[in-house]
Amino acid sequence: MSYAVEFTPGAEDFLVQLYEFLLDRSETLEDLDVADEALKVIRQAALSHLSTTP
């Protein structure tokens, strides 16, 4: 069985804050890529895990 996962507005806001934090501290283009990848991985992990074990 799997469940639909939706982020609350507060969770979305937190992810935006985290992304902005990472962007503010970026010094290279690689750092920007890391920020993008980090956000993607966090979302994917949360959705994957929570869809099977709420």
NORLINWO-V428004 format. One record per residue. N is the residue number from 1. RES is the residue in one small letter. PHI is phi in whole degrees, -180 to 180 (999 if undefined). Layout:
N|RES|PHI ; N|RES|PHI
This chain:
1|m|999 ; 2|s|-128 ; 3|y|-121 ; 4|a|-78 ; 5|v|-117 ; 6|e|-129 ; 7|f|-80 ; 8|t|-71 ; 9|p|-57 ; 10|g|-65 ; 11|a|-67 ; 12|e|-61 ; 13|d|-61 ; 14|f|-64 ; 15|l|-63 ; 16|v|-64 ; 17|q|-62 ; 18|l|-62 ; 19|y|-62 ; 20|e|-63 ; 21|f|-59 ; 22|l|-65 ; 23|l|-66 ; 24|d|-61 ; 25|r|-97 ; 26|s|-71 ; 27|e|-117 ; 28|t|-135 ; 29|l|-64 ; 30|e|-62 ; 31|d|-61 ; 32|l|-65 ; 33|d|-64 ; 34|v|-64 ; 35|a|-62 ; 36|d|-61 ; 37|e|-66 ; 38|a|-60 ; 39|l|-64 ; 40|k|-63 ; 41|v|-68 ; 42|i|-62 ; 43|r|-60 ; 44|q|-62 ; 45|a|-65 ; 46|a|-63 ; 47|l|-65 ; 48|s|-66 ; 49|h|-69 ; 50|l|-70 ; 51|s|-72 ; 52|t|-111 ; 53|t|-139 ; 54|p|-66
